[in-house]
Amino acid sequence: MPTLYITHPECHLHEMGSWHPECPQRLDAINDQLLASGLMGLLQAREATPAHDADILRVHTPGYLESLRKLAPDQGYRELDPDTYLNPHTLPAAFLAAGAGIEAVDAIMSKEATTAFCAVRPPGHHARPGQAMGFCFFNNLAVAAAYALEKYQLQRIAIVDFDVHHGNGTEEMFAEDPRILMCGFYQNNIFPNVHTANSAGNMVNIPVDAYTDGAVVRQLVKDVWMPRLDAFQPELILISAGFDAHREDDLGQLGLVESDFSWITRNIVDVADSTAQGRVISFLEGGYALSALGRSVVAHIKALSKL
């Protein structure tokens, strides 16, 4: 069954200035590499539909949603923090990015597809319950997880985050929730600099030093993630797929390459095949070196699709 590929052209309209690394060209780079590789023709493509307020409010506060609406500019930009800006198209794009995950959950739970990749922006894993942060407005993966827990009464959802930056928003939303297991690695001592040494027992987010390479990360996945995932027996796996741990990406200093992202993804798919009827949904997070991003997404989706 082909991997579901969910995106929307309005995700290009959100932008935060020509200088900003989280740019519309990220989606173009992915699309170009999928076409050049021949992979696009093997995917089940569809456009995202927007999330509803009720979907957002499962993980975000009403006051936060109201404040975003009040702050959204009619033209130009509105700065929320030095890295995160609203433009007139940001909120429609953010509702679509969150809606893509909900659409993927419905499709996978109804067996229209087994795996999905949400090629959407803005990204989500830094968004806190009441705060935009780190290029993120709504926590797309968390919105999908909360929806799946409520609508389908799932008891065990695993979240895997391999972005170079810690998924602090996701951790904050699900810490101590026994229905969630989050496994991640991230580069230590860079944004968002959230200390997790005493994090909740359902959080397995591991800092690694700058210049760590793929061999070390693979060993970490084998020794730490896999035993926890196997014991947890997830019914659904959600991935925060950030590709800024690539050695060509200047927003981090880790040393991963395409084959590392493929290897991690294959191991996640193996767990899903064993316990979750193969169900995996992946969400685009970081990745700012455009060529490396496109190549890495191709490798990731090939692994999702077992190609």
N, C-alpha and C positions, 0 to 999 in steps of 0.2 A: 504494500500500500504506500503511495507516494507521500512524502513529507508535505504537510500543509505550510504554505508560505503566505503570511498575512502582512500586508503593508497598506499604505494609502498615500496618494500624491500630496494631500494636505500636510503630511508630516514634513515635506520640504519647505513649507511656508514659514514655519517657526525658525527664526535665526536670531542670533544675539550680537551681530556685528561681524564685519568681514575679517576681523582679527581672531575671532573665537574658534577654538579647535572643535567644538561640538557644532558642526556645520552641516547644512543640507547635502553637501558633496559626499558625506559619509554614505548616504543611501545610494547615491549614484555609483560610488566605487564598488559597493556590494553588487548592485544590479549589473554593472559592466562585467565583473568577474564571473558572475553566474551565467551570463550570456556567453562570454568567451569560452567558458569551460564546457558549455553544452548542458549544464546542470539545470538551468532554468526550465527547459522543456520537460524535465522529469518531475517537476514539482507541481503540486496542486495549489495554484495561486488564487487568492481572493483578497478583496479589499476589506479593511477593518470597518466596523461600525462603532459609533461612539459609546462609551460607558455612560450609564445614568448616574445621577447624583447619589442614589442609594448605594451604588457599587463603590464609589469613591469613599463614601462615609463609613463603610465597614472598617477602613483603616486610617482615614484622615478625619480631623475634627471639623464640625460644621463651621466654626469660626474661621478656620484656615481656608476652606473652600470659599466662604463669603469674602474673605480678604483678597483672595486672588481675583475674584470677579470685580471687586471695587478697584483694584490696582491695575487691571489690564488696560493698556493705553489704546486710544483710538488711532494713534500714529506714533512712530518712533519707538523708543524703548523705555521700560521702567525697571530700574535696578532693584533687585531683591537682596543680592549680596554681590561682592566684586566679581563673582564667576557666573551669576545666574540672573538673566534678564527676561522680562516679558516683552513680546511685541504683540501687535494686534492679532496675530494668528496662533499665539502660543497655546491659549486655552483650548481652542478647537483641536489642535494637534495633540495636546495632552489627553483630552478625552478619547481621541481615536487610539492613541498609544495604549491607554488603559483598556479600552474596549477590545483591542486585538487579543489580549490575553483571555478575556471572557469568551470571545468567539472561539478561541482555540480550545478552551476547556469544554465548551458545549460540543464542538466537533469531535473531540477525542472521547468524551464520555459517551457520545452516541455512536461511536465506532465509524465515523466518516473518515477518520485518519487515526494513526497511532502516534505520530510525532508531528511537531509543529515548530516553526521558527517565525518569530514576530520581528520583522524588519521595520521597526518604528522608532521614532524619536519625538519628543525628548525622552531620554532614558529615565530610570526610576529609582535605582537601589539606594541612593543617598536621601531621598525624600523622607522626612520624618512625619509623624502624625500631624504636626501643626507647623511645619516649616519646609519651604523649598530650600534646596541645598545642592551644591556640586553639580550644576546643570540640570537637576531633577525637580519636577513639580509634583507629579503623582507617582507613587511607587507601583509601577505597572505589575510587577510580579506579585507583590503583596495583595493588590486588588484581585488578581486572578486566584490566588491561594484562598483568600477569605471567601470569595464567591464559590469555589469548589467545595470548601468545608461546609458552607451553608446549604447550597442547592443540592449537592450530591451526597451530603452526610459522610464525607470521607473522614477517616480516623487517623490517617498517617500520610502526610505530604512531606517529601524531602525537597529541600532547596539547596542547590549547589551554586556557588558564586566563585568564578575564577577571574574576575576583574582584578586589575593591579591595585585598586583601591578597595578598602573594606566597605562592605554593604551595610553601613551603620544603620540606615533607616529600616532595612529589612530586619536586622537583629532587634532593634528597639521594638518593632511591631509584634514580634513573635517570641521574644524571650520568655521562657517558662511555660509556653504553650505546649503541652505534651503531644499534641497532634502534629507538631512541626519538628523536623530535624534540619538544621542548617549546617552545611559543610562548606567552608571556604578557605582560601588562602589569600593573602594580600601583602603588599610590600610594607614593611614596618617604617614608621617615622615619616610618612608622607600623608597628605590629605586622606581622610578627615582627622587623622591622629586621635582616634577613639581607642582608649585602653580597654582590652578585652580579656586580660589575664584572669579576672574573676567573673567571667561571663556565665550566663545560665547554663545548666547542664545540657540543654538541647541545642546549644550553640558550639560548633566545632570550627571556629574561625581562627586560622593560624597565621601569625605574622612571619614573614620570611625576610631575610636581609636583601638589600640592594645587590644586584648582579647575580642573584640566584638563577641557576639555569634549569632547563627542563628536566634533567636527570634527577635533580634534588626534588623538584615538584612531583615527579612521577613516584618517587619513593614515599613522599609524604602521603600521596593519594592511596598508595598500596597499604601503608602501615597504619594510617589514621582514619582517612575517610571510609575506605571500603569496609573495615570491620563494623563501624558504626552504621553504615547504610545497610549492610547485610542483616545486622541485628534488628534494625528498625523496621524492615520489611515494608517499604513505602508502597502506597497504592497509586501514587502519581509523583513524578519528579519534575520540578521546575528549575530552570537554569537561568541565572543572571550571567549572560555570556558577554563578558567584557574582553576585548582583544588588545587592551593596552598593556598587557604583560608581555607583548611581543618585543623582541630585542630592537626592532626598528622604531618603536614608539617613544617619543620624547617626554610623554607625561608620566612615565615610570622608568625604572632602571632594572627591570627583570629581563631574563634572557630566553624566553620561550619563543618557539617558532611554530609554523603551521602543524607540523607533525605532533607537537605536544598537545595542541588543542584537539586534534583528531584523536589522539590516544586517550585523553581525559574523557572525551565524549563517548568513545566506544565503551569505556568502562562503565559510564553512567547508563548507557543503553543496555549493557549486560545486566545491570541490577534491575532496570525496569522490566526487562524480559523475564527475569526470575520472579519478581514480586508484584509488578504493577501492570501486567498485561501489555508491556512495552510502552506505556504512556509517558511521553516526555514532551514538555513544552519549553522552548528556549526563547529568551528575550534579549534583544540587543541592548547592551549597556555601553561600555567604553570601547575605545579603539579609534585612534586619531591619525595614525600614519596610513594614508588612504590606500596605498597599494597593499600594505601588510594586512590591513583590515579586510579588504576584499578577498585576498587569498586565504586568510584565516577563516572567514565565514564559509567559503567554499569547502574547505577541509572539514569544518564543523558540521555542515549540512550533509556532506557525503557520509560522515560517520553516523549522523542521526538516521540517514536513509539506508545505511548498511551497503553503501556503494563502494 
